[in-house]
Amino acid sequence: MAQTKFDKQVEETAEVLMFGIGRFLGGRDMDGVKRTDATFWHSGNRVLPKVEGRVARSSYRAGWQRLIFRVSALGATGTTGYRALWENQDSTFATAQDLWENREATLATLETGGIGAGCAAAIGGIAYGLLTRKRRELMREWVVPLHEALVLPLRLPEQTDPRRYLHIPRNFSDDDAEIRVDVPGRLNFSKDLVADLITEKLALEGVTFSWHTAGRETYVLVKKTRKPPAKALLKDPKIRELVAKAKESAPVIGVGSGGRAVCVDLDADSPHVLISAGTGGGKSTILRCICCQFVHNGALAFVLDFKRISHTWARGVPGLTYCRDIAEIHDALIHLAQEGRRRIRLAEQLGDDVLEREPWRVGPRLVILLEEVNATMTQLKRYWAKTRESGDPKDSPAVDALAEILFMGRQVRLHVLLVAQSATARAIGGPEMRENFSTRILVRYTLNAWRMLVPEVSPIPMPTEHPGRVQVVLRGRAHETQVLNLSNAEAREWAMSGVHANGQTGPALEKPPVPDAPATNLITDAGSTSAQALTPAPATEPTADHGHVAAATTGTSPENPAPAADPDDAVVGLRKAQQDHLPEITLAALRWARANDPDFPGSVGKRGAELLYRVGDLKRWARNRPRGAIGSTDTS
């Protein structure tokens, strides 16, 4: 008897039902398509060949896991629905009738509930986004690019979920991190190529690859072997020896992989150093490490610290000036720019051949530590806006002086160590100023900060949370470095145990003086530099002992002597007094003192809108103006 159409449909339906029950109980995809290499007992890692379209995460799970989820969900849904209908069948009909009779109130309630549910969903979405931000960044910046590079060498389908075979922890750049990559068991790929791709795409250095190819599970483990030490302390004899043997122009920043010293040579590599780090990143530790070594070797350091407490170790150290007030920082930058111009004129007279053999002839090395440039630049601009008078330039002369210092070459031995939380071109003064920092130290950086400051270095190393671990970028290459961590006492002891302990300012003053050198030198005493360098005493004659370094504080040179002083009872304005009688004090400092110093002399008259002062009163105030002792850093 021939089979009817109805009988065929019954058989096909029964067959589909039986296959569906089998797939349900076997934990397989309900459409019958096997998309991954997952089995009933083992999770999958890869998509099978010739599979098209997107592969869901559930396809990678083992069959028993999917079966438990399905049975649990089906049982919970059926039990809950049945119990609710059976136990509340009368109330259900009554509730439906009440809702119909009070339609307006029901709609208002639903509207309010919908708004509340929407707000709750929005808050939940924002919280989820914040909690998973770093994980999503890891996937976007590291895991997915590595997956795209490995698809072809490993011969993987493009639909393969990279999370299934690339096991990369969020802190994979840490010393003890371990990276695992599951590879196909057929091993029809080049191990060297895969290793090179992993190293390049994850920006790894000094790692080893352990291949496990026996059995069903085949994978490779990647671990760091050549890594910087966990700590770099001065009390370690090996590190102390590295610091002691370092060149005068190349202080040790820290220790890199293999125990090698990482240094920055301010004469050969870059005259200035930029440090970019967020709060708590160890910026002051890096500056303390570099500065105390310079002072130890005879350099003169100027700490421009608007926060006042970043370098307490430096107070009272010979050869070091600590500027804490914005007025002091303003004056210091202007004087340092003047000193730079003097050195440029001197370098022009000496010639390149002499400077190459005897660089000390322009004067001792000057190192400027500029803390928190973002806040300091803003305060300098505000300070000038308050103190400037009619006829003064609109832009702050201190900001212009910093730009001038940054553009001065290494031949004038004037160096800036600049710290910024966000070293944008706007914060530093322009992109051309930022380009003067060819040595850059980055710690706890974001990907945007790296791309902004060192875009030439690629791939970007993953930032680490290890304390004291930084990236020192020299000549277009990043060096992972453990910063030398000196305590305040160690930094102070090291700075005071060097050249300045013998009453010298460094090698520059151990040589014969250069005759006929231009004057206007910031350094007023060969024994040390202090607050007197910023607020020197009234003009004196240059001494023969110190030559060009102690040339004169009058702002003149032997070829251009100062004009004769007016009688002390002459009455002049502040601008005239500063030009002719008090050249060692800037006009901005005089105006600031007029507004803030209770001992500043009162005016004796007016010329239009300009206040007039007696010259003798101004000179007496200048002589009695509080200044730190020789070798001290206390300017209060």
C-alpha positions in Angstrom: 0.0 0.0 0.0 1.4 3.4 -1.0 2.4 5.8 1.7 0.2 8.8 1.9 1.4 12.4 2.1 0.1 12.7 5.7 2.1 9.6 6.7 5.3 11.1 5.3 4.7 14.3 7.3 4.2 12.3 10.4 7.4 10.4 9.9 9.4 13.5 9.1 8.0 15.3 12.2 8.8 12.3 14.4 12.4 12.2 13.0 12.9 15.9 13.6 11.6 15.5 17.1 13.8 12.6 17.9 16.9 14.4 16.5 15.9 17.5 18.5 15.7 15.5 21.7 19.1 13.9 21.0 20.7 17.3 20.3 19.1 18.7 23.4 20.4 15.9 25.6 23.8 15.8 23.9 24.4 19.5 24.5 24.8 20.2 20.7 23.6 23.1 18.7 19.8 22.7 18.0 20.2 23.2 14.2 22.5 20.2 14.0 25.6 22.2 12.7 28.8 21.4 14.6 30.7 24.7 14.6 33.6 24.2 17.1 35.8 21.3 18.3 33.9 21.1 21.6 32.8 17.6 22.7 30.4 16.4 25.4 33.1 16.4 28.1 35.6 19.1 26.8 35.2 22.7 25.9 36.2 23.9 22.4 39.0 26.2 21.4 38.6 26.7 17.6 36.0 27.0 14.9 35.9 24.1 12.5 36.8 24.7 8.9 34.1 25.8 6.4 31.9 27.2 9.1 30.3 30.5 8.1 28.7 33.3 10.0 29.1 34.3 13.6 29.7 31.6 16.2 28.0 32.1 19.6 30.0 31.6 22.8 27.7 28.7 23.8 29.1 26.7 20.9 32.5 26.5 22.7 31.1 25.1 25.9 31.2 21.4 26.7 28.1 19.4 26.0 27.4 18.6 29.6 27.5 22.3 30.6 25.0 23.2 27.9 22.7 20.2 28.9 22.7 21.3 32.6 21.9 24.9 31.6 19.0 23.8 29.3 17.5 21.4 31.8 17.7 24.0 34.6 16.2 26.7 32.6 13.4 24.5 31.3 12.6 23.1 34.7 12.6 26.5 36.4 10.4 28.1 33.7 7.8 25.2 33.7 7.6 24.9 37.5 7.2 28.6 38.1 4.6 29.1 35.4 2.5 26.1 36.4 2.5 26.9 40.1 1.6 30.5 39.5 -1.3 29.7 37.3 -2.7 26.9 39.5 -2.4 28.6 42.8 -3.6 32.0 41.7 -6.1 31.2 38.9 -9.0 33.1 40.7 -6.9 36.1 41.6 -5.4 36.2 38.1 -8.9 36.6 36.5 -9.9 39.2 39.2 -6.7 41.1 38.6 -7.2 41.2 34.9 -10.7 42.5 35.4 -9.5 45.3 37.8 -6.8 46.3 35.3 -9.3 46.6 32.6 -11.7 48.7 34.6 -8.8 51.1 35.8 -7.1 51.5 32.5 -5.9 55.0 33.0 -4.3 54.3 36.4 -2.8 51.1 35.0 -1.2 53.1 32.1 0.2 55.7 34.5 1.7 53.0 36.7 3.2 51.3 33.7 4.7 54.6 32.5 6.3 55.3 35.9 7.5 51.8 36.1 9.0 52.0 32.7 10.9 55.2 33.5 12.3 53.5 36.7 13.2 50.4 34.8 14.9 52.5 32.1 16.9 54.4 34.7 17.9 51.2 36.4 19.0 49.7 33.1 21.0 52.8 32.2 22.8 52.8 35.6 23.5 49.1 35.3 24.9 49.6 31.8 27.2 52.4 32.9 28.4 50.4 35.9 29.0 47.4 33.7 30.9 49.5 31.2 33.2 51.0 33.9 33.9 47.6 35.4 34.7 46.0 32.1 36.6 48.9 30.6 40.1 47.6 31.1 39.1 44.1 29.9 37.5 45.6 26.7 40.7 47.7 26.2 42.8 44.6 26.5 40.7 42.8 23.9 40.7 45.8 21.5 44.4 46.8 21.8 46.1 43.4 22.3 44.0 40.2 22.0 42.2 40.9 18.8 45.3 42.3 16.9 47.2 39.2 18.0 44.3 37.0 16.8 44.3 38.6 13.4 48.0 38.1 13.1 47.8 34.4 14.1 44.8 33.3 12.0 46.8 32.7 8.9 49.9 31.0 10.4 47.8 28.7 12.6 45.3 28.2 9.8 42.3 29.1 11.9 38.9 30.1 10.7 38.3 33.9 11.0 35.2 33.3 13.0 37.2 31.8 15.9 36.6 33.6 19.2 40.1 34.8 20.3 39.1 34.4 23.9 38.8 30.7 23.5 42.5 30.0 22.6 44.4 33.3 23.6 44.7 33.3 27.4 46.2 36.7 28.0 45.9 38.2 31.5 45.2 41.9 31.9 48.6 42.4 33.6 50.5 40.3 31.1 53.5 42.8 31.2 54.2 42.0 34.9 57.2 40.0 35.8 55.3 36.9 37.0 52.6 37.0 34.4 52.0 33.9 32.1 50.6 33.9 28.6 49.1 30.7 27.1 48.2 30.2 23.5 46.4 27.0 22.5 47.6 25.8 19.1 46.2 23.2 16.7 47.2 19.7 17.4 48.1 19.0 13.8 51.2 21.3 14.2 51.3 22.3 10.6 52.7 25.7 11.3 56.0 27.4 11.9 56.8 27.7 15.6 59.4 30.5 15.0 56.9 32.6 13.1 54.2 32.2 15.8 56.7 33.1 18.5 57.9 36.2 16.6 54.3 37.3 16.1 53.5 36.9 19.8 56.6 38.9 20.8 55.9 41.7 18.3 52.2 42.1 18.8 52.4 42.1 22.6 55.6 44.2 22.7 57.4 41.6 24.8 61.1 41.6 25.6 63.2 38.9 27.2 60.6 36.0 27.1 60.9 32.3 26.6 58.5 29.9 24.9 57.6 26.5 26.3 55.9 24.3 23.7 53.6 21.5 25.0 52.6 19.4 22.0 52.1 15.9 23.4 48.6 14.5 23.9 45.3 16.1 23.1 46.0 19.6 24.5 48.7 21.5 22.5 49.7 25.0 23.7 52.7 27.3 24.2 53.5 29.2 27.5 55.2 32.6 27.3 57.1 33.8 30.4 59.5 36.6 31.1 63.1 35.6 31.8 65.3 38.7 31.3 63.5 41.3 33.4 64.6 44.2 35.6 65.1 43.5 39.3 62.0 43.8 41.5 63.8 46.7 43.4 66.8 48.9 42.8 68.2 50.3 46.1 71.3 52.3 46.7 72.3 50.0 49.7 72.9 47.2 47.2 76.7 47.1 46.6 76.3 46.4 42.9 73.9 49.2 42.3 76.0 51.6 44.4 79.0 50.7 42.3 77.0 51.5 39.1 76.0 54.9 40.4 79.6 55.7 41.6 81.0 54.8 38.2 78.4 56.7 36.1 79.6 59.6 34.0 79.2 63.1 35.3 76.8 63.9 32.5 75.0 60.6 32.5 73.3 59.8 35.9 71.8 56.4 36.5 68.0 56.3 36.2 67.6 52.7 37.1 68.4 49.1 36.2 67.2 47.3 33.1 67.0 43.7 32.1 70.2 41.7 32.8 71.3 44.1 35.5 72.5 46.8 33.1 72.4 50.4 34.1 70.0 52.7 32.2 71.4 56.2 31.9 70.6 59.4 30.1 73.6 61.3 28.8 72.6 65.0 28.8 75.7 65.9 26.7 75.4 63.1 24.1 71.7 62.2 23.9 69.4 65.0 25.1 69.9 68.2 27.1 66.5 67.9 28.7 64.3 65.1 30.1 60.5 64.8 30.2 58.8 62.7 32.8 55.1 61.9 32.2 53.2 60.1 35.0 49.9 60.3 36.8 49.5 61.0 40.5 51.4 58.5 42.6 53.5 57.3 39.7 56.8 58.1 41.3 57.7 61.4 39.5 59.5 62.9 42.5 61.4 59.6 43.1 62.8 59.8 39.5 63.8 63.5 39.9 65.4 62.8 43.3 67.4 60.0 41.8 68.7 62.1 38.9 69.2 65.4 40.8 71.2 64.1 43.7 73.7 62.5 41.3 74.2 65.7 39.4 74.7 67.7 42.7 77.1 65.0 43.9 79.2 65.5 40.7 79.3 69.3 41.1 76.3 70.6 39.2 74.2 73.5 40.5 70.5 72.5 40.8 67.4 74.7 41.0 64.2 73.0 42.3 61.2 74.9 41.1 58.5 73.3 43.3 55.2 75.0 43.4 53.9 72.3 45.8 56.7 73.2 48.2 57.0 69.7 49.7 58.0 67.4 46.8 61.8 67.5 47.6 62.2 68.1 51.3 65.6 66.2 51.1 67.0 69.1 49.1 66.7 71.8 51.7 70.0 73.0 53.0 72.1 71.0 50.5 75.0 73.0 49.2 74.8 73.7 45.5 71.0 73.5 45.4 68.4 76.3 45.4 64.9 75.5 46.4 62.2 77.9 45.0 58.8 77.4 46.6 56.8 80.5 45.9 55.5 81.4 42.4 57.4 84.7 42.7 60.7 82.9 43.3 60.0 80.5 40.4 59.2 83.5 38.2 62.5 85.2 39.1 64.6 82.0 38.9 63.4 81.3 35.3 64.2 84.8 34.2 67.7 84.8 35.8 68.4 81.3 34.4 67.5 82.5 30.9 69.8 85.5 31.4 72.6 83.1 32.4 71.9 81.0 29.3 72.3 84.1 27.1 75.6 84.9 28.8 76.8 81.4 28.2 75.8 81.5 24.5 77.8 84.7 24.0 80.8 83.1 25.8 80.5 79.9 23.7 80.5 82.1 20.6 83.8 83.7 21.7 85.4 80.4 22.7 84.5 78.5 19.5 83.5 74.9 18.9 87.0 73.5 19.2 87.6 74.9 22.7 84.1 73.8 23.9 84.6 70.3 22.6 87.8 69.9 24.6 86.9 72.0 27.6 83.1 72.2 28.0 83.5 73.5 31.6 84.6 76.9 30.3 81.0 78.1 29.9 80.4 77.5 33.6 79.3 74.7 36.0 76.4 72.5 34.9 73.0 73.9 35.8 70.1 71.5 36.3 66.5 72.8 36.6 63.9 70.6 38.2 60.4 71.9 37.2 57.7 70.1 39.2 54.1 69.8 38.0 54.4 71.9 34.9 50.7 71.8 34.3 49.9 73.7 37.5 53.1 75.8 37.5 52.6 77.3 34.0 49.1 78.3 34.9 50.2 80.0 38.1 53.1 81.8 36.3 50.5 83.3 33.9 48.2 84.3 36.7 51.1 85.8 38.7 52.2 87.9 35.7 48.6 89.0 35.0 48.4 90.4 38.6 51.8 92.1 38.7 52.2 93.5 35.2 51.7 97.2 34.6 50.9 99.4 31.7 53.5 99.0 29.0 54.6 95.5 30.1 54.3 92.6 27.6 51.1 90.6 27.8 52.8 87.2 27.9 54.6 86.1 31.1 58.4 86.7 30.8 59.0 83.6 32.9 57.1 81.4 30.4 59.1 82.9 27.6 62.3 82.4 29.6 61.5 78.7 30.0 60.9 78.4 26.2 64.3 80.1 25.6 66.0 77.7 28.0 64.6 74.7 26.3 65.8 75.9 22.9 69.4 76.4 24.2 71.8 73.7 23.2 73.7 71.3 25.3 76.9 73.4 24.9 75.7 75.9 27.5 75.3 73.0 30.1 71.8 74.1 31.0 69.4 71.2 31.5 65.7 71.0 32.4 64.1 68.0 34.1 60.4 68.6 33.5 57.5 66.7 35.2 54.0 66.7 33.8 50.9 64.7 34.6 49.7 65.3 31.1 52.5 66.6 28.8 50.3 68.1 26.2 51.7 70.8 23.9 49.4 73.3 25.5 50.7 72.6 29.0 54.4 72.8 28.0 54.0 75.8 25.8 53.7 74.4 22.3 54.6 71.3 20.2 58.0 72.8 19.3 58.9 73.1 23.0 58.0 69.5 23.6 60.3 68.3 20.8 63.3 69.5 22.8 62.9 66.5 25.0 64.4 63.6 23.1 64.6 61.6 26.3 61.2 60.8 27.8 60.3 58.7 30.9 56.8 57.3 31.0 55.1 55.6 34.0 51.5 54.5 34.5 50.8 55.9 31.0 47.7 55.5 29.0 47.7 54.4 25.4 46.7 58.0 24.4 49.6 59.4 26.3 52.1 57.0 24.7 50.8 57.8 21.2 51.0 61.6 22.0 54.6 61.5 23.4 56.4 58.7 21.7 54.4 57.7 18.6 57.6 56.5 16.9 57.9 53.5 19.3 55.6 50.7 18.3 54.2 48.4 19.4 53.2 50.1 22.7 54.5 48.2 25.7 51.7 47.3 28.1 51.9 49.4 31.3 52.6 47.5 34.5 51.5 48.1 38.0 54.8 47.1 39.5 56.1 49.9 41.8 59.0 51.8 40.3 58.7 50.2 36.9 59.0 52.8 34.0 59.7 53.0 30.3 62.7 55.1 29.4 62.6 56.1 25.7 66.0 56.8 24.2 66.8 57.2 20.5 63.4 55.8 19.5 63.5 52.7 21.6 61.8 51.9 24.9 63.8 50.4 27.8 61.9 48.8 30.6 63.6 50.1 33.8 63.3 49.6 37.5 63.9 53.2 38.9 66.7 53.6 41.5 64.8 54.3 44.7 66.7 56.5 47.1 65.1 57.6 50.4 65.2 61.2 51.3 68.2 60.5 53.7 70.1 58.6 51.0 69.6 61.3 48.4 70.7 64.0 50.8 73.7 62.0 51.9 74.7 61.2 48.3 74.3 64.9 47.2 76.3 66.2 50.1 79.2 63.7 49.8 80.4 64.9 46.5 82.2 67.9 45.1 80.2 70.5 47.1 81.4 68.9 50.4 84.8 70.4 49.7 83.5 73.9 49.0 83.6 73.6 45.2 81.0 73.9 42.6 82.4 71.3 40.2 85.1 70.9 37.6 84.2 74.2 35.9 85.9 76.2 38.7 89.0 74.1 38.9 90.3 75.5 35.5 91.8 78.9 34.7 89.2 81.6 34.2 88.3 82.8 30.7 89.3 86.5 30.2 86.9 89.1 28.9 83.8 86.9 29.3 80.4 88.6 29.2 78.9 89.2 32.5 75.3 88.9 34.0 76.0 85.5 35.5 73.4 83.9 37.8 76.1 82.2 39.9 77.4 84.7 42.4 79.7 82.5 44.5 82.0 79.7 43.5 81.4 78.0 46.8 77.7 77.3 46.4 74.5 78.6 45.0 71.6 79.6 47.1 68.7 82.0 47.4 71.3 84.7 47.1 71.7 83.6 43.5 68.1 84.6 43.0 68.2 87.8 45.2 71.8 88.9 45.3 73.2 91.8 47.2 73.7 95.2 45.6 76.1 95.3 42.7 79.8 94.6 43.5 82.9 94.6 41.5 83.9 91.3 39.9 86.5 89.3 41.8 89.7 88.0 40.2 89.4 84.7 41.9 86.2 83.6 40.2 86.7 84.9 36.7 83.7 84.6 34.5 81.6 82.7 36.9 81.5 85.5 39.5 81.8 88.2 36.8 79.4 90.7 38.2 75.9 91.0 39.4 75.5 94.5 37.9 74.2 93.2 34.5 77.1 94.9 32.7 80.4 93.7 31.1 83.9 95.2 31.1 83.3 96.5 27.7 80.0 98.1 28.7 80.4 99.5 32.3 77.3 100.4 34.3 76.3 104.1 34.3 77.0 106.2 37.3 74.5 105.7 40.1 72.0 108.5 40.9 72.2 110.1 44.3 70.4 108.1 47.0 67.9 110.9 47.4 66.8 110.7 43.8 63.1 109.9 43.2 62.4 107.4 40.4 59.7 104.9 39.4 60.2 101.1 39.9 61.1 100.5 36.3 63.9 103.1 36.3 65.1 101.9 39.8 65.3 98.3 38.5 67.2 99.3 35.3 69.7 101.7 36.9 70.1 100.7 40.6 68.7 97.2 41.2 69.4 95.1 38.1 69.8 91.9 40.2 66.1 92.0 41.1 63.5 91.7 38.4 60.8 94.3 37.9 58.1 91.6 38.6 59.8 90.8 41.9 59.8 94.5 42.9 56.1 94.8 42.0 55.3 91.6 44.0 57.2 92.9 47.0 55.4 96.2 46.8 52.1 94.4 47.1 53.1 91.7 49.6 56.2 92.7 51.6 55.3 94.9 54.6 58.9 96.2 54.8 58.9 97.6 51.2 59.4 101.4 51.3 56.4 103.6 50.7 56.1 105.9 47.8 57.1 109.5 48.1 55.1 110.9 45.1 53.4 110.1 41.8 54.2 110.9 38.2 50.9 110.5 36.4 49.8 107.0 37.3 53.3 105.9 38.3 54.4 105.7 41.9 57.8 107.2 42.8 60.3 106.0 45.4 63.5 107.3 46.9 66.5 105.4 45.5 68.2 105.2 49.0 65.1 103.6 50.5 64.9 100.9 47.8 68.6 100.1 48.2 68.3 99.8 51.9 65.3 97.5 51.4 67.3 95.4 48.9 70.3 95.1 51.3 68.0 94.0 54.2 65.8 91.7 52.1 65.7 88.2 53.7 68.0 85.8 52.0 69.3 82.3 52.7 72.8 81.7 54.0 75.5 80.4 51.7 74.8 76.8 50.8 71.3 77.0 52.2 68.1 76.5 50.3 65.8 78.3 52.7 64.6 81.4 50.9 61.9 82.3 53.4 
